[in-house]
């Protein structure tokens, strides 16, 4: 029974990691679109800074999801 529980936990970790990674990717794309629009419309530095912050935040979220996906579940009882 323990092997099944470990397998379910690994599937949950993979699912959560994928969803969070998707969210981070979405933020990167949204930030890139916002940056392009801010540059094209020659808006002030606040819009450009906000877009760059969104891109950076998306990158951090992707990195966190990759780290979360690498969690070690070997400590669980066998």
VEXLUMDREN-735710 format. One record per atom (N, C-alpha, C): atom name; residue in one letter; residue number from 0; x, y, z. Coordinates in pm, 1 decimal. Example, Ala and Ser with C-alpha at 12.3 -4.5 7.8 and 13.67 -1.06 7.14 Angstrom:
! VEXLUMDREN-735710
 at aa   i       px       py       pz
  N  a   0   1319.0   -569.0    780.0
 CA  a   0   1230.0   -450.0    780.0
  C  a   0   1320.0   -330.0    780.0
  N  s   1   1285.0   -225.0    708.0
 CA  s   1   1367.0   -106.0    714.0
  C  s   1   1290.0      3.0    787.0
***
This chain:
! VEXLUMDREN-735710
 at aa   i       px       py       pz
  N  x   0     81.2   -119.5      0.0
 CA  x   0      0.0      0.0      0.0
  C  x   0     85.5    125.8      0.0
  N  x   1    200.4    119.8     66.9
 CA  x   1    286.8    236.3     74.7
  C  x   1    338.3    276.4    -63.5
  N  x   2    365.5    179.2   -148.7
 CA  x   2    414.4    211.7   -282.2
  C  x   2    312.4    290.9   -361.1
  N  x   3    184.7    257.7   -343.0
 CA  x   3     78.0    330.1   -412.2
  C  x   3     71.0    474.0   -361.6
  N  x   4     85.7    491.5   -230.7
 CA  x   4     80.5    626.4   -174.1
  C  x   4    195.0    712.1   -225.5
  N  x   5    312.8    652.8   -236.7
 CA  x   5    427.1    726.0   -289.8
  C  x   5    403.4    763.1   -435.2
  N  x   6    345.5    671.5   -511.4
 CA  x   6    318.1    697.7   -652.9
  C  x   6    215.1    810.4   -667.3
  N  x   7    112.1    808.5   -582.7
 CA  x   7     10.8    914.5   -586.4
  C  x   7     73.3   1048.1   -549.6
  N  x   8    159.4   1049.7   -447.0
 CA  x   8    226.6   1173.2   -408.4
  C  x   8    313.7   1226.3   -522.2
  N  x   9    384.5   1138.0   -589.7
 CA  x   9    466.9   1180.5   -702.8
  C  x   9    381.3   1236.2   -815.8
  N  x  10    265.5   1176.3   -839.9
 CA  x  10    175.5   1228.4   -943.1
  C  x  10    121.5   1365.2   -905.4
  N  x  11     90.4   1385.5   -778.1
 CA  x  11     41.5   1515.5   -731.6
  C  x  11    151.3   1620.6   -747.3
  N  x  12    273.2   1586.0   -709.8
 CA  x  12    385.0   1679.4   -723.8
  C  x  12    404.6   1716.5   -870.5
  N  x  13    396.3   1618.4   -959.4
 CA  x  13    412.1   1644.5  -1102.6
  C  x  13    300.4   1734.3  -1154.5
  N  x  14    177.1   1708.5  -1110.5
 CA  x  14     63.7   1789.4  -1154.3
  C  x  14     76.2   1933.7  -1106.3
  N  x  15    107.0   1952.0   -978.9
 CA  x  15    120.8   2087.1   -923.3
  C  x  15    236.5   2160.4   -991.2
  N  x  16    346.6   2089.7  -1011.6
 CA  x  16    462.0   2150.8  -1076.7
  C  x  16    427.4   2196.3  -1218.2
  N  x  17    354.1   2113.6  -1290.6
 CA  x  17    313.9   2150.5  -1426.5
  C  x  17    221.4   2269.9  -1429.4
  N  x  18    125.0   2274.3  -1336.8
 CA  x  18     30.6   2386.7  -1331.5
  C  x  18    101.8   2516.8  -1296.0
  N  x  19    190.3   2510.3  -1198.7
 CA  x  19    262.7   2630.8  -1157.4
  C  x  19    357.3   2675.5  -1268.4
  N  x  20    418.6   2580.8  -1336.4
 CA  x  20    505.8   2614.0  -1449.0
  C  x  20    426.5   2681.6  -1560.6
  N  x  21    305.5   2633.2  -1585.9
 CA  x  21    219.4   2696.1  -1686.2
  C  x  21    187.7   2839.8  -1647.1
  N  x  22    156.5   2861.6  -1519.4
 CA  x  22    128.2   2996.5  -1470.9
  C  x  22    248.6   3087.5  -1490.2
  N  x  23    367.6   3038.1  -1457.5
 CA  x  23    488.8   3117.8  -1476.7
  C  x  23    512.4   3151.0  -1623.4
  N  x  24    490.8   3052.4  -1709.9
 CA  x  24    504.9   3077.1  -1853.5
  C  x  24    405.8   3179.7  -1904.2
  N  x  25    283.3   3171.1  -1853.3
 CA  x  25    181.6   3269.5  -1890.6
  C  x  25    224.2   3410.4  -1850.0
  N  x  26    280.2   3423.2  -1729.2
 CA  x  26    325.3   3554.6  -1683.7
  C  x  26    441.1   3607.3  -1767.6
  N  x  27    530.9   3520.0  -1808.2
 CA  x  27    641.9   3562.6  -1893.8
  C  x  27    587.9   3615.3  -2026.4
  N  x  28    494.7   3542.0  -2086.2
 CA  x  28    437.2   3585.4  -2214.4
  C  x  28    358.7   3714.9  -2196.2
  N  x  29    278.6   3722.1  -2089.1
 CA  x  29    200.7   3843.5  -2063.6
  C  x  29    293.5   3963.9  -2042.7
  N  x  30    401.2   3944.5  -1970.1
 CA  x  30    497.4   4052.7  -1949.6
  C  x  30    564.6   4095.0  -2078.2
  N  x  31    595.6   3997.7  -2164.5
 CA  x  31    658.5   4031.3  -2292.8
  C  x  31    563.2   4110.4  -2381.3
  N  x  32    436.2   4071.4  -2381.7
 CA  x  32    336.8   4146.4  -2459.9
  C  x  32    321.3   4286.8  -2402.5
  N  x  33    314.2   4297.5  -2271.6
 CA  x  33    301.9   4429.2  -2208.0
  C  x  33    424.0   4516.4  -2237.4
  N  x  34    540.3   4455.2  -2234.7
 CA  x  34    663.3   4529.5  -2265.5
  C  x  34    661.4   4579.6  -2409.4
  N  x  35    621.3   4493.7  -2500.6
 CA  x  35    612.7   4534.7  -2641.0
  C  x  35    514.9   4647.7  -2661.3
  N  x  36    399.9   4638.7  -2596.3
 CA  x  36    301.1   4745.9  -2609.8
  C  x  36    349.8   4875.4  -2546.0
  N  x  37    416.6   4866.6  -2432.8
 CA  x  37    467.1   4987.3  -2366.1
  C  x  37    573.9   5054.8  -2450.2
  N  x  38    658.4   4975.6  -2514.4
 CA  x  38    762.5   5033.7  -2599.7
  C  x  38    700.4   5093.5  -2725.6
  N  x  39    605.5   5021.5  -2785.1
 CA  x  39    543.1   5070.0  -2908.2
  C  x  39    466.1   5198.7  -2885.7
  N  x  40    394.5   5205.6  -2774.5
 CA  x  40    313.0   5323.8  -2746.8
  C  x  40    392.8   5433.0  -2676.5
  N  x  41    520.5   5409.0  -2654.9
 CA  x  41    611.7   5504.1  -2591.8
  C  x  41    555.4   5555.7  -2459.1
  N  x  42    508.7   5460.1  -2378.8
 CA  x  42    457.9   5496.7  -2247.4
  C  x  42    575.8   5519.4  -2154.3
  N  x  43    545.3   5570.7  -2036.9
 CA  x  43    650.3   5604.4  -1942.0
  C  x  43    723.9   5483.2  -1888.1
  N  x  44    824.1   5512.3  -1809.2
 CA  x  44    907.4   5407.7  -1753.0
  C  x  44    833.6   5316.0  -1656.5
  N  x  45    724.4   5364.4  -1597.4
 CA  x  45    649.8   5281.8  -1502.7
  C  x  45    588.9   5161.0  -1571.9
  N  x  46    535.8   5177.7  -1691.5
 CA  x  46    477.3   5065.9  -1766.1
  C  x  46    584.8   4965.4  -1806.4
  N  x  47    698.3   5015.6  -1848.2
 CA  x  47    808.6   4927.5  -1888.0
  C  x  47    861.1   4851.6  -1766.1
  N  x  48    875.8   4921.4  -1653.4
 CA  x  48    922.6   4856.0  -1531.3
  C  x  48    823.8   4749.9  -1484.6
  N  x  49    695.2   4777.8  -1495.9
 CA  x  49    593.5   4680.9  -1457.8
  C  x  49    600.3   4556.6  -1545.9
  N  x  50    619.2   4575.9  -1675.1
 CA  x  50    629.0   4462.6  -1767.2
  C  x  50    752.5   4378.7  -1737.7
  N  x  51    864.3   4444.0  -1710.8
 CA  x  51    987.2   4371.0  -1678.8
  C  x  51    970.8   4295.9  -1546.8
  N  x  52    902.3   4356.6  -1450.9
 CA  x  52    875.8   4288.5  -1323.2
  C  x  52    788.5   4165.3  -1343.7
  N  x  53    691.6   4174.0  -1433.3
 CA  x  53    605.9   4059.5  -1462.7
  C  x  53    686.2   3946.4  -1525.9
  N  x  54    775.4   3980.4  -1617.3
 CA  x  54    861.0   3879.9  -1680.9
  C  x  54    951.0   3813.7  -1576.7
  N  x  55   1011.3   3894.6  -1492.3
 CA  x  55   1099.6   3840.0  -1388.7
  C  x  55   1021.4   3752.8  -1290.5
  N  x  56    902.9   3797.1  -1252.1
 CA  x  56    819.6   3717.6  -1162.7
  C  x  56    782.1   3584.1  -1223.8
  N  x  57    749.6   3584.4  -1352.1
 CA  x  57    719.0   3459.4  -1420.7
  C  x  57    838.0   3365.6  -1422.4
  N  x  58    957.4   3421.7  -1444.3
 CA  x  58   1078.6   3339.4  -1441.8
  C  x  58   1103.9   3278.4  -1305.0
  N  x  59   1079.4   3355.5  -1200.2
 CA  x  59   1097.8   3304.5  -1064.1
  C  x  59    997.1   3194.0  -1035.1
  N  x  60    874.0   3211.4  -1080.5
 CA  x  60    771.5   3108.6  -1059.4
  C  x  60    808.1   2980.6  -1134.0
  N  x  61    859.2   2992.5  -1256.1
 CA  x  61    902.3   2873.8  -1331.1
  C  x  61   1015.7   2803.2  -1257.4
  N  x  62   1111.9   2879.7  -1207.1
 CA  x  62   1222.9   2818.9  -1132.7
  C  x  62   1171.8   2748.0  -1007.5
  N  x  63   1075.5   2808.4   -939.7
 CA  x  63   1019.4   2745.3   -819.9
  C  x  63    946.2   2616.4   -854.8
  N  x  64    876.1   2615.5   -967.4
 CA  x  64    804.2   2493.8  -1006.3
  C  x  64    900.6   2381.8  -1043.1
  N  x  65   1011.9   2417.0  -1105.7
 CA  x  65   1112.3   2315.5  -1137.4
  C  x  65   1169.9   2259.0  -1008.6
  N  x  66   1198.6   2344.6   -913.3
 CA  x  66   1250.8   2298.9   -784.0
  C  x  66   1148.6   2211.8   -712.2
  N  x  67   1023.1   2252.3   -714.4
 CA  x  67    918.0   2174.5   -649.6
  C  x  67    904.7   2037.0   -714.5
  N  x  68    919.9   2030.9   -845.4
 CA  x  68    912.2   1903.1   -915.8
  C  x  68   1026.8   1809.6   -882.5
  N  x  69   1135.3   1862.5   -830.3
 CA  x  69   1251.3   1780.0   -796.4
  C  x  69   1251.6   1738.7   -649.5
  N  x  70   1142.0   1761.2   -577.8
 CA  x  70   1136.4   1724.4   -436.6
  C  x  70   1162.6   1574.6   -419.2
  N  x  71   1235.5   1543.4   -315.8
 CA  x  71   1271.8   1404.7   -286.7
  C  x  71   1167.7   1343.9   -193.6
  N  x  72   1103.3   1239.7   -240.6
 CA  x  72   1003.6   1172.1   -157.6
  C  x  72   1055.1   1039.5   -103.5
  N  x  73   1186.3   1019.3   -108.1
 CA  x  73   1243.0    894.1    -61.5
  C  x  73   1236.1    880.3     90.4
  N  x  74   1208.1    986.3    161.1
 CA  x  74   1198.0    980.5    306.2
  C  x  74   1069.9    910.8    351.4
  N  x  75    974.9    894.8    257.8
 CA  x  75    849.9    827.6    294.8
  C  x  75    876.5    681.6    329.2
  N  x  76    802.8    627.2    423.2
 CA  x  76    822.7    486.4    454.9
  C  x  76    788.3    396.9    336.5
  N  x  77    866.7    292.6    317.3
 CA  x  77    846.8    205.2    201.8
  C  x  77    738.4    103.8    221.7
***
